[in-house]
């Protein structure tokens, strides 16, 4: 059992049930963020309502973070279970690419400091076209 996960549940007065642990392990084992539909489809033995409730609780407890991919919300583990990062999102094929950028994190620190603001969290998804989809588009408008 993951000690950090167990501590979160103990500290918040929630029970770490077998279904909750199963959803956690499933998300943890995935290389990509998952939709709730993905989790339901790949775990047919689990009750669909339990999966929805588990994800809702995980969001509330900051165990997972949502990644927007078009109209879909995908979920992946939050820090400390997964190193902090952001995403490049292909708007054509839906490919997600993790980006780890010290420059971006420095900019966030600088912007919040300049504005006397204390951030609690942040995330960025940069939408565009991956290299595969880019070759399929004849002329792109210039960047804004």
Buried (B, 14 or more C-beta within 10 A) or exposed (E): EBEEBEEBBEEEEEEBEEBBBBBBEBBEEBEEBBBBEBBBEEBEEBEBEBBEBBBEBBBEBEBBBBBBBEEBBBBBBBEEBBEEBBBBBBEEEEBBEBEEEEEBBEEBEEEEEEEEEEEEEEEEEEEEBBEEBEEEEEEEEEEE
